[in-house]
């Protein structure tokens, strides 16, 4: 289960009766962060000040709020704390409005919402979600395509009995170090 916004936390954890745990890992670190978007300033930029201005704009509360509120609060988790609080409050207000209105009309939506959600949302939803997000540890999951390609190329020799695991590990380490050295 992936929790990528307050709506999915509400749906899956609070009302779905699920518990958040991490993937099995060698160090037992628990849930991890998986970033879908990132931003930075290249060391080779010809206009570092302009890039930094853009970065500040993207990380501002207004921009982060807009990002997270996109597509009915399915946009993501804002990293700006002010935006996080605003989006959480807006989600609770929006959800409660839909929940209360659907219950009053006796519509199909009311039956669907009443079977999925146990009642209106309150600040405990925001506080619980914030506790989960701020309690995340670990390095997050990242993919480095060139490094993965090296592993995919070298590991079959071990599985086919052509080389020992130690030999394959040494080859992988040497090739990866070469890639890292070339990157600087």
C-alpha positions in Angstrom: 0.0 0.0 0.0 1.3 3.4 -0.9 0.2 6.4 1.1 0.9 9.4 -1.2 -1.5 12.0 0.2 -3.9 12.7 3.1 -6.8 11.3 1.1 -5.1 7.9 0.7 -4.1 7.9 4.4 -7.7 8.6 5.4 -9.1 6.0 3.0 -6.6 3.2 3.7 -5.3 3.6 7.2 -7.9 5.5 9.3 -11.0 3.9 7.7 -9.4 0.9 6.0 -8.1 -0.5 9.3 -4.6 -0.9 7.9 -1.3 -0.4 9.7 1.6 1.3 8.1 4.8 -0.8 8.2 7.9 -0.8 6.0 9.2 -3.3 3.5 11.5 -5.9 5.0 15.0 -4.5 5.3 18.4 -5.5 6.8 18.1 -2.7 9.3 14.4 -2.8 10.2 14.0 0.9 9.3 10.3 0.7 8.6 8.3 2.9 6.1 10.4 4.8 3.6 10.0 7.9 1.6 9.7 7.5 -2.2 10.1 10.8 -4.0 8.3 11.2 -7.3 9.5 14.7 -8.0 12.7 16.5 -7.1 14.2 19.9 -7.9 17.7 21.3 -7.6 20.2 23.7 -9.1 22.8 22.3 -11.4 26.4 23.1 -10.6 26.8 24.0 -14.3 23.9 26.5 -14.4 24.6 29.8 -16.0 22.1 31.6 -13.8 22.3 30.2 -10.2 20.4 33.2 -8.8 17.5 32.7 -11.2 17.4 29.0 -10.4 17.4 29.7 -6.7 14.5 32.1 -7.2 12.6 29.5 -9.1 13.4 26.9 -6.4 12.1 29.2 -3.6 8.9 29.8 -5.6 8.3 26.0 -6.1 8.9 25.4 -2.4 6.7 28.3 -1.2 3.5 27.5 0.7 1.2 28.7 -2.1 2.9 26.5 -4.8 3.2 23.5 -2.5 -0.5 23.9 -1.5 -1.5 24.0 -5.2 0.6 20.9 -6.0 -0.9 18.9 -3.1 -4.5 20.0 -3.7 -4.4 19.1 -7.3 -6.8 16.4 -8.5 -9.0 16.4 -5.4 -6.2 16.3 -2.8 -4.5 13.4 -4.7 -1.5 15.6 -5.8 0.9 14.5 -3.1 2.4 15.5 0.2 3.7 19.0 0.5 7.1 19.4 2.0 6.4 23.0 3.1 4.9 22.7 6.7 2.5 25.6 6.3 1.2 24.1 3.0 0.9 20.7 4.7 -1.3 22.2 7.5 -3.4 24.1 5.0 -4.0 21.1 2.7 -4.9 18.9 5.6 -7.4 21.4 6.9 -8.8 21.9 3.4 -9.2 18.2 2.9 -11.0 17.8 6.2 -13.4 20.6 5.3 -14.0 19.3 1.8 -14.5 15.7 3.0 -16.9 16.7 5.8 -18.9 18.8 3.4 -19.2 15.9 0.9 -19.9 13.4 3.7 -22.6 15.6 5.3 -24.3 16.5 2.0 -24.3 13.0 0.7 -25.9 11.7 4.0 -28.7 14.3 3.7 -29.6 13.4 0.2 -29.7 9.6 0.6 -27.9 9.2 -2.7 -25.7 6.4 -4.0 -22.7 8.5 -2.9 -24.1 8.5 0.6 -24.4 4.7 0.7 -20.8 4.4 -0.7 -19.4 7.0 1.7 -21.2 5.5 4.7 -19.8 2.0 4.0 -16.3 3.3 3.4 -16.0 6.0 6.0 -17.1 5.7 9.6 -17.9 9.4 10.1 -16.7 12.9 9.6 -13.0 13.7 9.7 -11.5 15.9 12.4 -8.1 17.2 13.5 -7.0 13.7 14.7 -6.8 12.8 11.0 -4.4 15.7 10.3 -2.4 15.0 13.5 -2.1 11.3 12.7 -1.0 11.9 9.1 1.6 14.4 10.2 2.9 12.0 12.8 3.4 9.3 10.2 5.1 11.7 7.7 7.4 13.3 10.3 8.3 9.9 11.7 9.5 8.5 8.4 13.1 7.4 8.5 15.5 5.8 6.0 16.9 7.0 2.8 13.9 6.5 0.5 13.9 4.3 -2.5 15.9 5.6 -5.5 16.7 4.1 -8.8 20.0 4.7 -10.6 19.6 3.2 -14.1 23.3 2.9 -14.9 24.1 1.2 -11.6 21.1 -1.2 -12.0 22.3 -2.0 -15.6 25.7 -3.1 -14.2 24.0 -5.4 -11.6 21.7 -6.9 -14.3 24.7 -7.5 -16.6 26.9 -9.1 -13.9 24.6 -11.1 -11.6 23.7 -13.8 -14.2 27.3 -15.1 -14.1 26.7 -16.0 -10.4 23.3 -17.6 -11.0 24.7 -19.6 -14.0 27.6 -20.9 -11.8 30.2 -19.2 -13.9 31.6 -17.0 -11.1 31.4 -17.0 -7.3 29.3 -14.4 -5.5 32.5 -12.7 -4.2 33.8 -12.5 -7.8 30.6 -10.9 -9.0 30.5 -8.5 -6.0 34.0 -7.4 -6.8 33.3 -6.8 -10.5 30.1 -4.9 -9.6 31.9 -2.8 -7.1 34.7 -2.0 -9.5 32.3 -1.0 -12.3 30.1 1.0 -10.0 33.1 2.9 -8.6 34.2 3.7 -12.2 30.7 5.2 -13.0 30.8 7.2 -9.7 34.3 8.5 -10.5 33.3 9.5 -14.0 30.4 11.5 -12.5 32.8 13.4 -10.2 
